[in-house]
Each structure stands twice: as structure tokens, then as C-alpha cells.
């Protein structure tokens, strides 16, 4: 009996296996194309006679006849392209009046899923220029040129950005000049089952070759600018799901984009090619972006003579596919060239090629119960096309003086170190001046040595590429002075020039030393005065702090057995985090140095704040002010940006005392120091270039929070030579009112 049961079980199992193997699995592409019972397909002849009106063509007048006799509320009518409906027709009747020879219907857009009980469509199409409705570009200088390959060949020579929007002035423009070859197509499928979208896939296939030169003759900051250079539709394409026409109208948009910052003129040249397939798919009740990329690029770009640059220019073709004239899927695939110049990095410039993609879909015309799809960022990938082959060089310069006689010291050895490794070196000339080139970088330790003098260490020095870095004048002490010395001075408020009491001062060995062990401390009295007599001979950094003020630093020198007076400091009250303050101090001569700042006026043009125009307001909002003007030596002289506007700010120091001279060294030898504060932080300090002729020191430019050192010395009495390259505000300093 058990044997019989076992045999029957085996036979039954084999039968089930055989039945299972013989059962066919339905593939999506085997789905039959079946119209919904409410769907009526109209012929081209009938559609030619249909009239529409209303804001969205929602009102229709449809002739009565054999094809239309079943029309009623709730019916869906569909048709291919016609003269009256060049993008096809898919609508649902929501209300209707019937006359003897026509129907007057109120309609709304219908979806493909409503119109089909089931169906499957696989589609693929390569686009060509001869199928465009028009080849007219959106901008002058852009031309679509026929080629033998049948691809889209663009010649582009157009202005990407114009600061003053005046085409007649070309010194403030970014120009894109190059060629673009684009091979473009799309493919995918639509799957409907049970009047619902079961699956969908649409992918744009693109091959792009870009040869571009992007030349900038203007500084810009925080730019995110886009111009459309081409936008045209193709003639509609009709695919069929059985008798059901699916009408797709591709649209090609081409945009040029500029993003980032540039602080000098530069030309960016590159060749970039890519092959990409990207789009979106719907399966298992969810949308997913998809893509594959292959890319390459090259450039013969040489080392740029510029600094502090980071910007991207991109060309973005976007393929949109309208379904029955309504928004459907789109895929935007952009190629870009990006230049990054940072003069503090060893690899100080890089030219990147990159590609980015975005896709999205209006699902309403496919299935009106599905949520909108996207937009998605498909990818943003980049690679190095070219980069600096050699480290960038900067110039370190300054002067060494005897701390007692104040005369320049010749023959001082000056070495730049990283740790204990000597990177570069030089020596002072007969006037105590030194200048030598070295690799860019931060955190350098500069050591000054000479027989018969105490060594001096200058810490935390940053050397910028392609420009000069000026150190504060170094006071070196003769070895005949030893032991403990006395120093004293006052601490002043940068906003009003008044002494500040209860400022805590701590001292560290070395110049520009802002961290580490302290070797002495003292506080200011009620008159803002301090004195300390416990420090040994040497150079020190004083750190000045008080609860309601921004901590600041200044250098002092102690000479054994001597009292060194007048070693003053300036401290600024704490500001709002968005405010920017610039504080100028100097020595006994000249008696009057002036701060000048120019910046972007929200109403257009530029404002100029200085002693005769000490405030700038716009719409009752204070943007900038000269907080304190000193005319009796030393400073402080303080300017605050209270509300920053987008654009370029330029800060300069003018020697008012010697303003009529063209041979004056007074400003250069004044010991002028400029400190820049962002909110509650001292972010940068500048020292006037030593022993140079000039009555105007253009110190820096400011873009947002990016400071670009300038350190240009010039004379305001010769405005033509000053302003030819628009690097200074010398022209603004002519004919200033007397104080």
C-alpha cells in the first residue's frame, strides 16, 4: 500500500512539473493593443473639420458623421497630427451639446492610460536638422550649419555675459567662441495594462563634441547666468499602438551657462567629447533615473596669469518630448569646462571637463493618477583635462631696519622654511630691502639672521602665486642690546579713536605669532595705556582682547635696557556677522592718510565713500560708512561695510598730505597697515610696499567674502596711467575737496 501511494505521488509531481513547464509567461511586449471602450480614434479628415477655441482649446466643434456618432460625455477622442492640431489630439469630453450637424463639446486633456485598456509601444528615433520646424537661433552669433553627417553642427561666437548690458562696450564681457557637434536621438517604451501605466522608459542618446574658447575681460563674483542660444521644435513623430496614435513632438533647447568667480581676465580653451544615454524609467510602481557615460577631453592651455578664479562655462542641450502638444519627459545633458586657480595650492590651477544631467517628467498625459516624476540630478561628473605642471611662484619682499637707528640693514640673510627645511632665501640690499621668489603656500616661517644682530622669526606667512607678498617692516636688534627692556603704548577704539581700558594683552615670541605659549601679560588702565618691563630683548606679537571687542594682533619690539614707547594697537568692537570692517593705521608721517572705498550702487554705477562723502545710503538702508577719519598721524581710520551688495569693492589708501607730489616715498615708508575683519574675525592684514614712489596704495578688491590682494602703488596726479587697466580708483581722487 505504501509503495502504491509513493508511485502515485511521484506521478502527480511529474505531472505538475510538466504542466508548469508548458505554461507561457507573458512578456510586456506581447501585451495586446486594446482601446478602452470609451475611446474613439478620429481620422485626419474629421480632425481637419474640427474647430477649437478657448484659452487651452478646451471647446470643440465636431462635425456629425459616422466616425463621431458615438460621441458622449466621458468619451475620449484621439487623433494624429493635422493642420488644426499639428501635435495630435488626445482629449476627454466633460460636457456636450448636440445639434443636427455637429457636436459642441467641452473637453480636458486625457491620459494614454485612460484611452487604452492595454498596449505596448517600443519606439526609437534619431533626430536630424532637416526635421526642425526652423533652424533660426535665439542669439546673434549662433548658427546651425549643415554637415554631411546629418548631425547638429553649431558655430557659436556670442556674448555669454555682459556686465553693463551694452554691446558697444566690450571690455566687460565674457565671450564664448567655438563649435559644437551634436548627434541626438531617443528611444524607449510605454506599457499599459488595465488602464494603468505599467511601465515606461525613455532615454536620450547623445554624442557631443565641443571645441570652445571662453574669454573673460571682466571680473565677476557669484555669477549664475544663463542664456538660451537655440530653441526649436521638430516636426511631430507618430508611433502606433494598434490603431491608437501616440504623437511625440521633440523640442531641442541649447543653453550656455556661466557660474562662479573671476578676478582677472583669462581665456579658457578646451575640447570635450562625450557619449551618454540618460533618462528615466517606471517599473514596479516607482520612477528611477538611469544613465551611462563615456567622456574625454584635452586642452593646450598654458599657465594663466591670474589668481583666485573658480568658474564654469557649460553648454546644455535639452531634449524635451511633448505628448500631444503637452509637456512630457525631458532630459538635459550639459557639458562644461571649469577652471580653478588657487595661488596657495601646489597644483595651483586645474582645467576640468565635466558632464551633468537632469531629467524629469510630467506624468499627467501618461497616467493622471501617478505623482510627478523628478526632476532628478542624474549625475555631475568631472575629470582633469589639464593642470599646472610646475609649482607656482610668488614674490616675498620687505625691509629690515635697525630697531634703534631705524636705518636699513644690508646683508641680512632671509630664509623661508617649512619646518626645518629651507625652501628659498635671499638677502637685503644696501637699503635693507629684500625680494626673492618662492613656491606658493601657507604657514611659512621666515628667519632673519646677521652677525652682530639678534635673530628674528616671522611666523605664519602666506605667499600667493603670481603676485607680491609684502611683510611688515622687520626691526632687528643689535646684539649689544641684551637683557630686559620696557615697552609701552595705548590701545585705541577703531570706531572713534578713543583709548580703551581693560584690554588684556598677552605676548608671544616672534612676529605674527597668534598661538602657542605666552611669555608675559598686562592690561590697559583707564586711559587705555599699558606698560610692561619683564620681556627680554626680541620681537614679539601682542594679542589684544576684551569681551566686547574683536581679538586682534600687532607686533612689538623690546630692546634690552631701553624703553620703546608708542607701540600702540587698535581694537574694534564686535560687529554683526555680516558686516565687514577695514582699519588703517600708520606711523608719525605723513600726518594724513585717507581711506577710500568704492563699491556697487544698487541703483547702478558705483558709490565712493571717503572723508567728504562719509556715508552711503540706498532706500534708507546704510550700506557703507567712514566711521572715523584721523588727520593727525597714526590712525585709526576705519570704514565699515554694513550691508554688502553683490559686486566688486575696492579699498585704497591715499596720501592726502603729499597728494600733489609725483616723487614721494612717504606713503610707502609710513608703516601703513590695513586690517580686514569679517564679523568677529580678523581675516587678513596688509602692509604697504616699502620704498616705492606713490601717493595711492590700491590695497585689495573684495567679492563677497573673497579678498583679492592688489598692492598697487601709483600717483593720483597722473590719472591716465593709473586708470588705463581699471585696476585702481585713481581717477576718483582728482579734485577732491579740501579738509
Residue, then its C-alpha position, 0 to 999 in steps of 0.5 A: x500500500x505504501x509503495x502504491x501511494x509513493x508511485x502515485x505521488x511521484x506521478x502527480x509531481x511529474x505531472x505538475x512539473x510538466x504542466x508548469x513547464x508548458x505554461x507561457x509567461x507573458x512578456x510586456x511586449x506581447x501585451x495586446x493593443x486594446x482601446x478602452x471602450x470609451x475611446x474613439x480614434x478620429x481620422x485626419x479628415x474629421x480632425x481637419x473639420x474640427x474647430x477649437x477655441x478657448x484659452x487651452x482649446x478646451x471647446x470643440x466643434x465636431x462635425x456629425x458623421x459616422x466616425x463621431x456618432x458615438x460621441x458622449x460625455x466621458x468619451x475620449x477622442x484621439x487623433x494624429x497630427x493635422x493642420x488644426x492640431x499639428x501635435x495630435x489630439x488626445x482629449x476627454x469630453x466633460x460636457x456636450x451639446x448636440x445639434x443636427x450637424x455637429x457636436x459642441x463639446x467641452x473637453x480636458x486633456x486625457x491620459x494614454x492610460x485612460x484611452x487604452x485598456x492595454x498596449x505596448x509601444x517600443x519606439x526609437x528615433x534619431x533626430x536630424x536638422x532637416x526635421x526642425x520646424x526652423x533652424x533660426x537661433x535665439x542669439x546673434x552669433x549662433x548658427x546651425x550649419x549643415x554637415x554631411x553627417x546629418x548631425x547638429x553642427x553649431x558655430x557659436x561666437x556670442x556674448x555669454x555675459x555682459x556686465x553693463x548690458x551694452x554691446x558697444x562696450x566690450x571690455x566687460x564681457x565674457x565671450x564664448x567662441x567655438x563649435x559644437x557637434x551634436x548627434x541626438x536621438x531617443x528611444x524607449x517604451x510605454x506599457x499599459x495594462x488595465x488602464x494603468x501605466x505599467x511601465x515606461x522608459x525613455x532615454x536620450x542618446x547623445x554624442x557631443x563634441x565641443x571645441x570652445x574658447x571662453x574669454x573673460x575681460x571682466x571680473x565677476x563674483x557669484x555669477x549664475x547666468x544663463x542664456x538660451x542660444x537655440x530653441x526649436x521644435x521638430x516636426x511631430x513623430x507618430x508611433x502606433x499602438x494598434x490603431x491608437x496614435x501616440x504623437x511625440x513632438x521633440x523640442x531641442x533647447x541649447x543653453x550656455x551657462x556661466x557660474x562662479x568667480x573671476x578676478x582677472x581676465x583669462x581665456x579658457x580653451x578646451x575640447x570635450x567629447x562625450x557619449x551618454x544615454x540618460x533618462x528615466x524609467x517606471x517599473x514596479x510602481x516607482x520612477x528611477x533615473x538611469x544613465x551611462x557615460x563615456x567622456x574625454x577631453x584635452x586642452x593646450x592651455x598654458x599657465x594663466x596669469x591670474x589668481x583666485x578664479x573658480x568658474x564654469x562655462x557649460x553648454x546644455x542641450x535639452x531634449x524635451x518630448x511633448x505628448x500631444x502638444x503637452x509637456x512630457x519627459x525631458x532630459x538635459x545633458x550639459x557639458x562644461x569646462x571649469x577652471x580653478x586657480x588657487x595661488x596657495x595650492x601646489x597644483x595651483x590651477x586645474x582645467x576640468x571637463x565635466x558632464x551633468x544631467x537632469x531629467x524629469x517628467x510630467x506624468x499627467x498625459x501618461x497616467x493622471x493618477x501617478x505623482x510627478x516624476x523628478x526632476x532628478x540630478x542624474x549625475x555631475x561628473x568631472x575629470x582633469x583635462x589639464x593642470x599646472x605642471x610646475x609649482x607656482x611662484x610668488x614674490x616675498x619682499x620687505x625691509x629690515x631696519x635697525x630697531x634703534x637707528x631705524x636705518x636699513x640693514x644690508x646683508x641680512x640673510x632671509x630664509x623661508x622654511x617649512x619646518x626645518x627645511x629651507x625652501x628659498x632665501x635671499x638677502x637685503x640690499x644696501x637699503x635693507x630691502x629684500x625680494x626673492x621668489x618662492x613656491x606658493x603656500x601657507x604657514x611659512x616661517x621666515x628667519x632673519x639672521x646677521x652677525x652682530x644682530x639678534x635673530x628674528x622669526x616671522x611666523x605664519x606667512x602666506x605667499x600667493x602665486x603670481x603676485x607680491x607678498x609684502x611683510x611688515x617692516x622687520x626691526x632687528x636688534x643689535x646684539x649689544x642690546x641684551x637683557x630686559x627692556x620696557x615697552x609701552x603704548x595705548x590701545x585705541x577704539x577703531x570706531x572713534x579713536x578713543x583709548x580703551x581700558x581693560x584690554x588684556x594683552x598677552x605676548x608671544x615670541x616672534x612676529x605674527x605669532x597668534x598661538x602657542x605659549x605666552x611669555x608675559x601679560x598686562x592690561x590697559x588702565x583707564x586711559x587705555x595705556x599699558x606698560x610692561x618691563x619683564x620681556x627680554x630683548x626680541x620681537x614679539x606679537x601682542x594679542x589684544x582682547x576684551x569681551x566686547x571687542x574683536x581679538x586682534x594682533x600687532x607686533x612689538x619690539x623690546x630692546x634690552x635696557x631701553x624703553x620703546x614707547x608708542x607701540x600702540x594697537x587698535x581694537x574694534x568692537x564686535x560687529x554683526x556677522x555680516x558686516x565687514x570692517x577695514x582699519x588703517x593705521x600708520x606711523x608719525x608721517x605723513x600726518x594724513x592718510x585717507x581711506x577710500x572705498x568704492x563699491x556697487x550702487x544698487x541703483x547702478x554705477x558705483x558709490x565712493x565713500x571717503x572723508x567728504x562723502x562719509x556715508x552711503x545710503x540706498x532706500x534708507x538702508x546704510x550700506x557703507x560708512x567712514x566711521x572715523x577719519x584721523x588727520x593727525x598721524x597714526x590712525x585709526x581710520x576705519x570704514x565699515x561695510x554694513x550691508x554688502x551688495x553683490x559686486x566688486x569693492x575696492x579699498x585704497x589708501x591715499x596720501x592726502x598730505x603729499x597728494x600733489x607730489x609725483x616723487x614721494x616715498x612717504x606713503x610707502x615708508x609710513x608703516x601703513x597697515x590695513x586690517x580686514x575683519x569679517x564679523x568677529x574675525x580678523x581675516x587678513x592684514x596688509x602692509x604697504x610696499x616699502x620704498x616705492x614712489x606713490x601717493x595711492x596704495x590700491x590695497x585689495x578688491x573684495x567679492x563677497x567674502x573673497x579678498x583679492x590682494x592688489x598692492x598697487x602703488x601709483x600717483x593720483x596726479x597722473x590719472x591716465x596711467x593709473x586708470x588705463x587697466x581699471x585696476x585702481x580708483x585713481x581717477x576718483x581722487x582728482x579734485x577732491x575737496x579740501x579738509 
